[in-house]
Amino acid sequence: MRCSAVPVASNLSVHLPDTLDGAHQVISVQSSKIANLTFTVTEQGFEIKKLKHQLEQLLRSRFGKKADRLRLEDLPLLFDQQEINGNGTQEDKEAPSDEFGYSQDKDKGQAPTPKKGHGRRAFPAELPRKVRIIDLPEEQKRCSCCGALKCQIGEERTERLDYEPAKFEIIQEVRPSYACTNKACDSGVSTAPAPYRPIQKSYAEPGLLAHIVVSKYADHQPLHRQEDILARHGLEISRKTMSDWMVGVAGELEPLYQRMSQKVLSQSHCIGVDETGVNVQVKGGPGIKLCRLWACVGDQEAPYTVYHFSQSRESQVVLEQFKDYQGTYFQADACSVYEELYRQRRGRILEVGCWAHARRKFIEAQESDPGRALKMVVAIGRLYQTEREAAGLSPPEREKLRARKSRRRLGAIKRWLIGELGQVLPKSPMSGAIQYCLRNWEALTRYLSDGNLEIDNNRTERALRTIALGRKNWLFCGSDRGGKSAAILNSLITSAKRHGLEIFYYIRDLLQNISSHPMSRLDELLPDRWAQMHPDAPRVSPSA
């Protein structure tokens, strides 16, 4: 077979065959190479889009807004521009049905959202008042016309708020000693026993300990900052001493923490579970290791929030923590770490999905596919609209409302997801969002079956927010023991907030009384029971 040389633009020669069979062979080889290169380019295109999406999400998480919200500039992708501007004809405003099968108008009969009031709020009535009288000089109290003394006919009263720094006081304990004056007696000296202290051989009173606990775990003030604050009051208390105190306080309150955990696992019908990472210092090791704090939120049957500390995020940790769970429903994100629990307890534990996680997938896909993403976000928003209407209803009424409105909407959403799955690129963010919903559809729609269930797991994510805020300040736990102490103290503080307790007074009362309180009546110290038994204790607005 003879080949002739053909010059190309690159000044290289390509030898082409002179025979038809040889030409077919070259064409076949080149076609195979082109197909392989086309496949490679396509795969690289998918990979580039995936990396761009990951970069966008990283930049958004680092510099952008954290809220899952629609972008106003993308609204024309959902509706006609005249509809947005309100200039459409009457026919345009007759609420046509969209591809999800229901009206674009708001549901009739929905109560308008009450607007928050404006203006200055009144100061709490229980705060002490000091009267400051600003009077006229004596010469101005006489009439400029006749010189007679003016009479007071009224007053203008204005309240202003001031602040006085916290005060520390030293309590001197005096225990008199007694002895018999009769020299013939040998009864010895009698002295009252020292009172029980939350931390033995420590000079810290319950009030000081409660203040440090609340400052660190509720106000997110690390111990080194508290060390500086105390120094401004002339007190030199090292952060190491305060760290030892925190471990001691956690050990003192651990029986109450164990009781709350037991009630959440044994009495809750549904618990919400989520976890986050915390750094723990390793003495003599690699320096820092990543451990986990798990939030377990009980329902109305066990209204407590309990945190658990673990050294890893493995399935075995989940199995160990929830081996005593007696409830029916388990609400968490669709993470593989829970799969083994569902498998071993199949039929006894039912997974409940989280629509907030599903919506977040579509929010993240806005950059690559804004049209589909925004349509789905609006559809999920209508599910939440029904939940707002159901607020305040009893569980049976809530279940009926969901069956009447949300079930139809969910059916339309599923049909849309199935139809769109074949229209999007297989490895695109939109495909991942759609597959997430379809893969977890049974769990995502389980909230329809019980009016006590929530549409999402946001209550548990809110419980982890306090850990995330604290982590930005104290950065790491000093040891595994410190991690467990953080779990105990955060559990008591978050549960107390849930019931509207003023946490300083609650923690101080626990430290004052838990040592002498009978273990058989330990439930009386739980936040809800304590609130009933102390109706006059300070209150704040309950947290969700």
C-alpha positions as CSV (number, residue, x, y, z in Angstrom):
1,M,0.0,0.0,0.0
2,R,1.5,3.3,-1.1
3,C,0.9,6.5,0.9
4,S,1.3,10.1,-0.3
5,A,2.4,12.9,1.9
6,V,-0.1,15.7,2.4
7,P,1.2,19.0,3.9
8,V,-0.8,20.4,6.9
9,A,-0.9,23.8,8.6
10,S,1.5,22.6,11.3
11,N,4.2,21.9,8.7
12,L,3.9,18.2,9.6
13,S,3.1,15.5,6.9
14,V,0.2,13.2,7.2
15,H,0.6,10.0,5.1
16,L,-2.7,9.0,3.5
17,P,-3.2,5.6,1.9
18,D,-3.6,5.2,-1.9
19,T,-6.1,2.3,-1.7
20,L,-9.7,2.3,-0.6
21,D,-9.2,-0.3,2.1
22,G,-6.4,1.6,3.5
23,A,-8.5,4.8,3.6
24,H,-11.3,2.9,5.4
25,Q,-8.9,1.7,7.9
26,V,-7.5,5.2,8.6
27,I,-11.0,6.6,8.8
28,S,-12.0,3.9,11.3
29,V,-9.0,4.6,13.5
30,Q,-9.6,8.3,13.4
31,S,-13.3,7.9,14.1
32,S,-12.5,5.9,17.2
33,K,-10.0,8.6,18.3
34,I,-12.6,11.3,17.7
35,A,-15.2,9.4,19.7
36,N,-12.8,8.9,22.6
37,L,-11.8,12.6,22.5
38,T,-15.4,13.7,22.3
39,F,-16.2,11.5,25.4
40,T,-13.1,12.9,27.2
41,V,-14.2,16.5,26.4
42,T,-17.7,15.8,27.5
43,E,-16.5,14.3,30.8
44,Q,-14.1,17.2,31.3
45,G,-17.0,19.6,30.7
46,F,-19.1,17.8,33.4
47,E,-16.1,17.9,35.7
48,I,-15.5,21.7,35.0
49,K,-19.2,22.4,35.7
50,K,-19.0,20.4,38.9
51,L,-15.9,22.1,40.1
52,K,-17.3,25.5,39.2
53,H,-20.4,24.6,41.2
54,Q,-18.3,23.6,44.2
55,L,-16.3,26.8,44.0
56,E,-19.5,28.9,43.9
57,Q,-20.9,27.1,46.9
58,L,-17.6,27.5,48.8
59,L,-17.5,31.2,48.0
60,R,-21.1,31.5,49.0
61,S,-20.6,29.8,52.3
62,R,-17.5,31.9,52.9
63,F,-18.6,35.3,51.8
64,G,-22.3,35.1,50.8
65,K,-25.6,35.1,52.6
66,K,-26.4,32.0,54.5
67,A,-30.2,32.2,54.2
68,D,-31.9,30.0,51.6
69,R,-33.7,32.7,49.6
70,L,-34.8,33.4,46.1
71,R,-32.9,36.0,44.1
72,L,-35.2,38.8,42.8
73,E,-33.4,39.1,39.5
74,D,-34.4,35.5,38.7
75,L,-38.2,36.0,39.2
76,P,-38.8,36.7,35.4
77,L,-37.9,33.0,35.0
78,L,-40.9,32.0,37.0
79,F,-43.6,34.5,36.0
80,D,-44.4,37.0,33.2
81,Q,-42.8,40.4,33.7
82,Q,-46.2,42.1,33.6
83,E,-47.4,39.8,36.3
84,I,-44.4,40.8,38.5
85,N,-45.1,44.5,37.9
86,G,-48.8,44.1,38.4
87,N,-49.7,45.5,35.0
88,G,-51.3,42.4,33.5
89,T,-54.9,42.3,32.2
90,Q,-57.8,40.9,34.2
91,E,-57.4,37.6,32.3
92,D,-53.8,37.4,33.3
93,K,-54.7,37.8,37.0
94,E,-57.1,34.9,37.1
95,A,-54.5,32.7,38.7
96,P,-53.8,30.1,36.0
97,S,-52.5,26.7,37.2
98,D,-48.8,26.0,36.8
99,E,-47.1,22.8,36.0
100,F,-47.4,21.6,39.6
101,G,-51.2,21.6,39.2
102,Y,-52.3,24.3,41.6
103,S,-53.0,28.0,41.5
104,Q,-50.2,30.6,41.6
105,D,-52.4,32.8,43.8
106,K,-52.2,32.5,47.6
107,D,-54.8,30.3,49.1
108,K,-58.0,32.0,49.9
109,G,-58.9,32.4,53.5
110,Q,-55.3,32.6,54.7
111,A,-54.9,34.9,57.6
112,P,-52.6,37.8,56.9
113,T,-49.2,37.7,58.5
114,P,-49.3,40.1,61.5
115,K,-46.9,42.9,61.2
116,K,-44.4,43.5,64.0
117,G,-45.0,46.6,66.0
118,H,-42.7,49.6,65.8
119,G,-41.6,52.0,68.4
120,R,-39.8,51.7,71.8
121,R,-40.9,48.8,74.0
122,A,-41.7,49.3,77.6
123,F,-39.0,48.4,80.1
124,P,-39.7,45.3,82.3
125,A,-41.8,46.2,85.4
126,E,-39.5,44.1,87.7
127,L,-36.4,46.3,87.1
128,P,-35.7,48.6,90.0
129,R,-36.5,52.3,89.5
130,K,-34.6,55.3,90.8
131,V,-36.4,58.6,90.6
132,R,-34.3,61.6,89.4
133,I,-36.2,64.9,89.9
134,I,-35.2,67.7,87.5
135,D,-36.9,70.7,89.0
136,L,-37.0,74.4,88.2
137,P,-34.8,76.9,90.1
138,E,-36.7,78.7,92.9
139,E,-36.6,82.0,91.1
140,Q,-38.4,80.4,88.1
141,K,-41.2,79.0,90.3
142,R,-42.7,82.5,90.7
143,C,-45.0,84.1,88.2
144,S,-43.3,86.6,86.0
145,C,-46.5,88.7,85.9
146,C,-47.6,89.0,89.5
147,G,-44.8,87.4,91.5
148,A,-47.0,84.8,93.1
149,L,-45.6,81.3,93.8
150,K,-46.6,78.8,91.0
151,C,-48.5,75.6,91.9
152,Q,-47.5,72.2,90.4
153,I,-50.2,71.0,88.0
154,G,-48.6,67.9,86.6
155,E,-45.3,66.4,85.5
156,E,-43.6,64.9,82.5
157,R,-42.2,61.5,83.3
158,T,-39.6,59.8,81.1
159,E,-37.8,56.5,81.6
160,R,-34.2,56.0,80.6
161,L,-32.0,52.9,80.9
162,D,-28.7,52.8,82.7
163,Y,-26.2,50.1,83.6
164,E,-24.1,49.4,86.6
165,P,-21.3,46.8,86.3
166,A,-21.7,43.5,88.1
167,K,-20.5,43.4,91.7
168,F,-18.7,40.6,93.5
169,E,-18.9,40.0,97.2
170,I,-16.9,38.0,99.6
171,I,-19.0,35.7,101.9
172,Q,-17.2,35.1,105.2
173,E,-18.4,31.9,106.8
174,V,-18.2,31.9,110.6
175,R,-18.6,28.6,112.4
176,P,-18.5,29.1,116.2
177,S,-16.8,26.4,118.3
178,Y,-18.3,25.3,121.6
179,A,-16.8,23.4,124.6
180,C,-18.0,22.5,128.0
181,T,-16.7,24.9,130.8
182,N,-16.6,22.0,133.3
183,K,-13.0,20.9,133.4
184,A,-14.1,17.4,134.6
185,C,-15.9,16.8,131.3
186,D,-14.2,15.4,128.3
187,S,-16.8,16.0,125.6
188,G,-14.4,17.9,123.3
189,V,-15.2,20.8,121.0
190,S,-18.4,21.1,119.0
191,T,-18.4,23.0,115.6
192,A,-21.1,23.1,112.9
193,P,-20.0,21.0,109.9
194,A,-19.0,22.9,106.8
195,P,-21.8,23.2,104.2
196,Y,-21.6,21.1,101.1
197,R,-19.9,22.8,98.2
198,P,-20.5,22.0,94.5
199,I,-16.7,21.8,94.1
200,Q,-14.8,20.5,97.1
201,K,-11.8,22.6,98.3
202,S,-12.9,25.5,96.1
203,Y,-13.8,29.0,97.2
204,A,-16.3,29.4,94.3
205,E,-19.9,29.9,95.4
206,P,-22.8,28.6,93.2
207,G,-23.5,32.1,91.9
208,L,-20.0,32.5,90.6
209,L,-20.0,29.1,89.0
210,A,-23.4,29.7,87.4
211,H,-22.1,33.0,86.0
212,I,-19.0,31.4,84.4
213,V,-21.1,28.5,83.0
214,V,-23.7,30.9,81.4
215,S,-21.0,33.2,80.1
216,K,-19.1,30.4,78.4
217,Y,-21.9,28.2,77.0
218,A,-24.8,30.7,76.6
219,D,-23.0,34.0,75.9
220,H,-20.0,32.3,74.2
221,Q,-17.3,34.0,76.2
222,P,-14.2,31.8,76.3
223,L,-12.5,31.4,79.6
224,H,-9.5,33.6,78.6
225,R,-11.9,36.5,78.0
226,Q,-13.6,35.9,81.3
227,E,-10.1,35.9,82.9
228,D,-9.6,39.4,81.5
229,I,-13.1,40.5,82.6
230,L,-12.5,39.3,86.1
231,A,-9.1,41.0,86.2
232,R,-10.9,44.4,85.6
233,H,-12.7,43.7,88.9
234,G,-9.4,43.0,90.7
235,L,-9.9,39.2,90.7
236,E,-7.1,36.9,89.5
237,I,-8.7,33.6,88.5
238,S,-6.8,31.7,85.9
239,R,-8.5,30.0,83.0
240,K,-7.1,26.7,84.1
241,T,-8.9,27.0,87.4
242,M,-12.2,28.0,85.7
243,S,-11.7,25.0,83.3
244,D,-11.4,22.7,86.3
245,W,-14.5,24.3,87.8
246,M,-16.5,23.6,84.6
247,V,-15.6,19.9,84.7
248,G,-16.6,19.8,88.4
249,V,-19.9,21.5,87.7
250,A,-20.7,19.1,84.9
251,G,-19.9,16.1,87.1
252,E,-22.2,17.5,89.8
253,L,-25.1,17.9,87.3
254,E,-24.5,14.7,85.3
255,P,-27.3,12.7,87.0
256,L,-29.8,15.3,85.8
257,Y,-28.3,15.2,82.3
258,Q,-28.6,11.4,82.3
259,R,-32.2,11.6,83.4
260,M,-33.0,14.0,80.6
261,S,-31.3,11.7,78.1
262,Q,-33.2,8.7,79.4
263,K,-36.6,10.5,79.1
264,V,-35.8,11.7,75.5
265,L,-35.0,8.1,74.4
266,S,-37.8,6.4,76.3
267,Q,-40.7,8.8,76.0
268,S,-40.3,10.8,72.8
269,H,-42.6,9.8,69.9
270,C,-40.2,11.4,67.5
271,I,-36.7,12.8,68.0
272,G,-34.7,15.1,65.8
273,V,-31.0,14.3,65.4
274,D,-28.1,16.1,63.9
275,E,-24.4,16.5,64.6
276,T,-21.5,18.9,64.1
277,G,-17.8,18.8,64.5
278,V,-15.7,20.1,67.4
279,N,-12.0,20.3,67.7
280,V,-10.4,18.6,70.8
281,Q,-6.9,19.2,72.0
282,V,-4.7,16.2,72.2
283,K,-1.9,16.5,74.8
284,G,1.3,14.9,73.5
285,G,-0.3,13.9,70.3
286,P,-1.1,15.5,66.9
287,G,-2.4,18.7,68.6
288,I,-6.0,18.7,67.4
289,K,-8.5,16.0,66.5
290,L,-12.0,16.3,65.1
291,C,-14.7,14.9,67.4
292,R,-18.5,15.2,67.2
293,L,-21.3,16.7,69.2
294,W,-24.8,15.2,68.5
295,A,-28.0,17.1,69.3
296,C,-31.0,15.0,70.2
297,V,-34.3,17.0,70.4
298,G,-37.2,15.4,72.2
299,D,-40.8,16.1,71.3
300,Q,-43.6,17.4,73.5
301,E,-43.6,14.1,75.5
302,A,-40.0,14.7,76.6
303,P,-39.3,18.4,76.0
304,Y,-35.6,18.4,76.4
305,T,-32.6,19.0,74.1
306,V,-29.6,16.6,74.9
307,Y,-26.2,16.7,73.4
308,H,-23.8,13.7,73.2
309,F,-20.1,13.8,72.7
310,S,-18.3,11.2,70.6
311,Q,-14.8,10.8,69.2
312,S,-16.0,9.8,65.7
313,R,-18.9,9.8,63.3
314,E,-19.3,6.1,62.6
315,S,-22.4,4.0,62.4
316,Q,-21.4,2.2,65.6
317,V,-21.6,5.5,67.5
318,V,-25.2,6.0,66.3
319,L,-26.1,2.4,67.2
320,E,-24.7,2.8,70.7
321,Q,-26.3,6.2,71.4
322,F,-29.8,5.2,70.2
323,K,-29.9,1.5,71.3
324,D,-32.5,2.4,74.0
325,Y,-34.7,4.6,71.8
326,Q,-38.3,3.5,72.2
327,G,-40.0,5.9,69.9
328,T,-41.4,5.4,66.4
329,Y,-40.0,8.3,64.3
330,F,-36.4,9.4,63.7
331,Q,-35.9,12.7,61.9
332,A,-32.5,13.5,60.5
333,D,-30.8,14.4,57.2
334,A,-30.3,11.7,54.7
335,C,-26.8,10.7,55.9
336,S,-25.4,7.3,55.4
337,V,-24.3,7.1,59.0
338,Y,-27.9,6.4,60.1
339,E,-28.5,3.7,57.5
340,E,-27.3,0.9,59.8
341,L,-29.7,2.0,62.5
342,Y,-32.7,2.0,60.1
343,R,-31.6,-1.5,58.8
344,Q,-31.3,-3.1,62.3
345,R,-34.5,-1.5,63.6
346,R,-36.5,-1.9,60.4
347,G,-40.2,-1.6,61.1
348,R,-39.6,-0.3,64.6
349,I,-38.0,3.1,63.6
350,L,-39.4,5.1,60.7
351,E,-37.2,7.7,59.0
352,V,-38.6,11.2,58.7
353,G,-37.0,13.4,56.0
354,C,-36.2,17.1,56.1
355,W,-37.6,19.4,53.4
356,A,-35.2,22.2,54.4
357,H,-32.3,20.0,53.3
358,A,-34.1,19.2,50.0
359,R,-34.8,22.8,49.4
360,R,-31.1,23.7,50.0
361,K,-30.1,21.3,47.2
362,F,-32.1,23.4,44.7
363,I,-30.9,26.7,46.2
364,E,-27.3,25.4,45.5
365,A,-28.3,24.5,41.9
366,Q,-29.5,28.1,41.1
367,E,-26.3,29.1,39.4
368,S,-26.3,26.3,36.9
369,D,-30.1,25.8,36.3
370,P,-32.0,28.9,37.7
371,G,-35.3,28.1,36.0
372,R,-35.9,24.6,37.4
373,A,-34.3,25.5,40.8
374,L,-36.6,28.5,41.4
375,K,-39.7,26.6,40.3
376,M,-38.9,23.9,42.8
377,V,-38.1,26.4,45.6
378,V,-41.4,28.1,45.1
379,A,-43.2,24.7,45.1
380,I,-41.5,23.8,48.4
381,G,-42.4,27.2,49.7
382,R,-46.1,26.4,49.2
383,L,-45.7,23.3,51.4
384,Y,-44.3,25.6,54.1
385,Q,-47.3,27.9,53.5
386,T,-49.6,25.1,54.5
387,E,-47.5,24.5,57.6
388,R,-47.9,28.2,58.6
389,E,-51.6,27.8,58.2
390,A,-51.4,24.7,60.5
391,A,-49.6,26.5,63.2
392,G,-51.7,26.4,66.4
393,L,-53.9,23.5,65.2
394,S,-54.2,20.2,67.1
395,P,-52.3,17.3,65.6
396,P,-55.5,15.7,64.1
397,E,-56.5,19.0,62.5
398,R,-53.0,19.5,61.3
399,E,-53.0,16.1,59.6
400,K,-56.3,16.8,57.9
401,L,-55.1,20.1,56.5
402,R,-52.0,18.5,55.2
403,A,-54.1,15.7,53.6
404,R,-56.3,18.3,51.9
405,K,-53.5,20.6,50.6
406,S,-50.0,19.2,50.9
407,R,-50.7,15.7,49.6
408,R,-51.9,17.0,46.3
409,R,-49.0,19.3,46.0
410,L,-46.5,16.6,46.8
411,G,-48.0,14.4,44.1
412,A,-47.5,17.1,41.5
413,I,-44.0,17.8,42.7
414,K,-43.1,14.1,42.3
415,R,-44.4,14.0,38.8
416,W,-42.5,17.0,37.9
417,L,-39.3,15.6,39.4
418,I,-39.6,12.4,37.5
419,G,-40.3,14.2,34.2
420,E,-37.4,16.6,34.6
421,L,-34.8,14.0,35.6
422,G,-34.4,12.8,32.1
423,Q,-34.0,16.4,30.8
424,V,-31.0,17.4,32.9
425,L,-27.4,16.4,32.7
426,P,-26.7,13.3,34.7
427,K,-23.9,14.8,36.8
428,S,-25.3,18.3,37.2
429,P,-26.2,19.9,40.5
430,M,-29.9,19.9,39.4
431,S,-29.7,16.1,38.8
432,G,-28.3,15.6,42.2
433,A,-31.1,17.7,43.8
434,I,-33.8,15.8,41.9
435,Q,-32.3,12.4,42.7
436,Y,-32.0,13.4,46.4
437,C,-35.7,14.1,46.6
438,L,-36.7,10.9,44.7
439,R,-34.3,8.7,46.6
440,N,-35.7,9.9,49.9
441,W,-39.3,10.5,48.8
442,E,-40.8,8.1,51.4
443,A,-39.0,9.8,54.2
444,L,-39.8,13.3,52.9
445,T,-43.5,12.6,52.7
446,R,-43.8,10.7,56.0
447,Y,-44.8,13.9,57.9
448,L,-48.2,13.6,56.2
449,S,-49.0,10.5,58.3
450,D,-48.8,12.1,61.7
451,G,-49.9,15.6,62.8
452,N,-47.2,15.6,65.5
453,L,-44.4,15.4,62.9
454,E,-42.6,18.4,61.5
455,I,-41.9,19.1,57.8
456,D,-38.2,19.6,58.5
457,N,-35.5,19.1,61.1
458,N,-34.8,22.8,61.7
459,R,-35.5,22.5,65.4
460,T,-32.4,20.3,65.7
461,E,-30.3,22.6,63.4
462,R,-31.3,25.5,65.7
463,A,-30.1,23.5,68.7
464,L,-26.7,23.1,66.9
465,R,-26.5,26.8,66.2
466,T,-25.4,27.5,69.8
467,I,-22.5,25.0,69.4
468,A,-21.5,26.6,66.1
469,L,-21.5,30.1,67.6
470,G,-19.5,28.9,70.7
471,R,-17.0,27.1,68.5
472,K,-16.1,30.3,66.7
473,N,-15.1,31.7,70.1
474,W,-13.6,29.0,72.2
475,L,-12.2,27.2,69.1
476,F,-11.6,23.8,70.7
477,C,-12.2,21.7,73.8
478,G,-9.2,21.0,76.0
479,S,-9.8,17.3,76.3
480,D,-12.3,14.5,75.8
481,R,-13.4,15.2,79.4
482,G,-13.9,18.8,78.4
483,G,-16.0,17.7,75.4
484,K,-18.3,15.7,77.6
485,S,-18.6,18.6,80.1
486,A,-19.6,20.9,77.2
487,A,-22.3,18.3,76.2
488,I,-23.7,18.2,79.7
489,L,-23.8,22.0,80.4
490,N,-25.1,22.8,76.9
491,S,-27.9,20.3,77.4
492,L,-29.1,22.0,80.6
493,I,-28.8,25.5,79.2
494,T,-30.6,24.8,75.9
495,S,-33.4,22.8,77.7
496,A,-33.8,25.6,80.2
497,K,-34.1,28.2,77.3
498,R,-36.7,25.9,75.7
499,H,-38.9,26.5,78.7
500,G,-38.3,30.2,79.0
501,L,-36.2,30.0,82.2
502,E,-33.7,32.6,83.1
503,I,-30.7,30.3,82.9
504,F,-28.5,31.9,85.5
505,Y,-31.1,31.5,88.2
506,Y,-31.8,27.9,87.1
507,I,-28.2,26.8,87.1
508,R,-27.5,28.5,90.4
509,D,-30.5,26.8,92.0
510,L,-29.4,23.4,90.7
511,L,-25.9,23.9,92.2
512,Q,-27.3,25.0,95.5
513,N,-29.8,22.1,95.9
514,I,-28.9,19.1,93.8
515,S,-26.5,17.6,96.4
516,S,-29.2,17.5,99.1
517,H,-32.1,16.6,96.7
518,P,-33.3,13.0,96.9
519,M,-32.5,11.0,93.8
520,S,-36.0,9.5,93.9
521,R,-37.3,13.1,93.2
522,L,-34.7,14.0,90.7
523,D,-37.4,14.8,88.1
524,E,-38.4,17.8,90.1
525,L,-35.2,19.5,88.9
526,L,-35.9,19.0,85.2
527,P,-36.5,22.3,83.5
528,D,-40.3,21.9,82.9
529,R,-40.9,20.5,86.4
530,W,-38.7,23.2,88.0
531,A,-40.6,25.9,86.2
532,Q,-43.9,24.6,87.6
533,M,-42.5,24.5,91.1
534,H,-41.0,28.0,90.9
535,P,-43.7,30.2,89.3
536,D,-42.1,33.4,90.6
537,A,-38.7,32.7,89.1
538,P,-37.5,35.1,86.4
539,R,-38.6,34.2,82.9
540,V,-37.6,35.0,79.3
541,S,-39.2,34.2,76.0
542,P,-38.9,30.5,75.2
543,S,-36.6,29.5,72.4
544,A,-37.7,27.0,69.7
